[in-house]
Amino acid sequence: MVIYTAVAHVSVPDEMPAPLPAELHYDITDPYAVRLSIGGPATRPVDWVFARSLLAVGLHRPTGTGDVVVIPLPRCRSDSVRIVLRSAAGTALIDVAASVVAAFLRRTEALVPPGTESLHVDMDRALAELTGTRD
C-alpha cells in the first residue's frame, strides 16, 4: 500500500478556501484506483475513489468528465493539480501540490506499472463482491 500525506486547499461555494489534511492511497488489491481522503482533525475524512490513470493524465492536461475532473494549474498558481469533485451535495475544488501527486504516482507505478493492472486483479474476490457471495 502507498499512502502520501498532503495539504489540500479546499474551495466550496460560499465558503473561504481552507487548507485541510489529505491523503492519497493506493492499494495493489485495487490496482486501477486511487483514494483521496480529505478531512480535518476533528472530522471524519471524506473519501473519493477514482482512476489512477485520471490522476496521471491530469498532471499534464485537463481530463475527466462527470464526478471527477483533474486539471493541472500553471506554475504561477503554486504548481498545483486541481481535482474537481462533484456530487449531489455540490462541487468542491481540491488543490494539491503537483510534486506530491507526481511522487505518489511514481511510487504506485513502481508497484504496478501502467498497463499491468489486470495482472493484479483477484477475479474470484471481485466476482464474490459483485455477487455478494463468499466461499
C-alpha positions in Angstrom: 0.0 0.0 0.0 1.2 3.5 -0.8 0.0 6.5 1.3 1.1 10.1 0.8 0.0 12.9 3.1 -0.5 16.4 1.8 -2.3 19.6 2.5 -5.3 20.1 0.2 -6.7 23.6 -0.3 -10.4 23.0 -0.5 -12.8 25.5 -2.0 -16.6 25.2 -1.9 -19.3 27.7 -2.9 -20.0 30.4 -0.4 -17.0 29.5 1.8 -13.5 30.7 2.1 -10.8 28.3 0.8 -9.5 26.1 3.6 -6.3 24.1 4.0 -7.2 20.5 5.1 -5.1 17.4 5.7 -5.4 15.0 2.8 -4.1 11.5 2.0 -3.6 9.8 -1.3 -4.0 6.0 -1.0 -3.1 3.2 -3.4 -3.7 -0.5 -2.7 -2.4 -3.2 -5.1 -5.6 -5.1 -4.5 -7.5 -2.4 -6.4 -4.8 -1.6 -9.0 -6.9 0.7 -11.2 -8.0 3.1 -8.4 -6.6 5.7 -6.0 -8.4 7.1 -3.0 -8.3 10.7 -1.9 -9.2 11.2 1.8 -9.8 14.7 3.0 -10.7 15.7 6.5 -9.8 17.9 9.4 -8.5 16.7 12.7 -12.0 16.8 14.3 -14.0 15.4 11.4 -14.4 12.1 9.7 -12.5 12.1 6.4 -14.4 12.2 3.2 -13.1 9.6 0.6 -13.3 9.8 -3.1 -12.1 6.9 -5.3 -11.3 7.4 -8.9 -9.0 6.0 -11.6 -5.2 6.2 -11.1 -4.9 7.0 -14.9 -7.2 10.0 -14.4 -4.8 11.5 -11.8 -1.7 10.6 -14.0 -3.1 12.3 -17.1 -4.4 15.2 -15.1 -0.9 16.2 -14.1 -0.3 17.2 -17.7 -3.7 18.2 -19.2 -7.3 18.6 -18.2 -9.1 15.2 -18.1 -12.2 13.6 -16.8 -15.9 14.0 -17.1 -18.7 13.7 -14.6 -17.9 13.5 -10.9 -14.2 13.8 -11.1 -12.1 16.2 -13.2 -8.3 16.7 -12.8 -6.7 19.9 -14.1 -3.0 20.9 -13.9 -2.7 24.5 -12.7 0.1 26.7 -14.2 3.3 27.3 -12.2 2.1 30.8 -11.3 -0.6 29.1 -9.2 1.9 27.3 -7.0 2.4 24.3 -9.3 -0.8 22.5 -8.2 -3.2 20.0 -9.5 -6.9 20.8 -9.2 -9.3 17.9 -8.6 -12.9 18.9 -9.1 -15.3 16.7 -7.2 -19.0 16.8 -7.9 -21.8 15.1 -6.0 -25.5 15.7 -5.4 -24.4 17.9 -2.4 -22.4 20.2 -4.6 -18.9 20.8 -6.1 -15.6 21.1 -4.3 -12.3 22.3 -5.8 -9.3 20.5 -4.3 -5.8 21.9 -5.0 -2.8 19.6 -4.2 0.8 20.2 -4.9 1.8 18.6 -8.2 5.1 17.4 -6.8 3.2 15.4 -4.2 0.9 13.9 -6.8 3.8 13.1 -9.1 5.8 11.4 -6.3 2.7 9.4 -5.2 2.1 8.2 -8.8 5.8 7.2 -9.2 5.5 5.0 -6.1 2.3 3.4 -7.4 3.8 2.8 -10.8 6.8 1.1 -9.2 4.4 -1.4 -7.6 2.1 -1.8 -10.6 3.3 -0.4 -13.9 0.6 1.2 -16.0 -0.8 -1.4 -18.4 -0.2 -4.3 -16.0 -3.1 -3.6 -13.6 -5.1 -6.6 -14.8 -2.3 -9.0 -13.6 -3.1 -7.8 -10.1 -6.9 -8.2 -10.0 -8.2 -11.1 -7.9 -11.1 -12.2 -10.1 -12.5 -14.6 -7.5 -12.7 -11.8 -5.0 -14.1 -9.3 -7.5 -16.8 -11.8 -8.5 -17.7 -12.6 -4.9 -18.0 -8.8 -4.2 -20.3 -8.3 -7.2 -22.5 -11.3 -6.5 -22.5 -10.9 -2.7 -21.2 -14.5 -2.2 -18.4 -15.9 -0.2 -16.6 -19.2 -0.1 
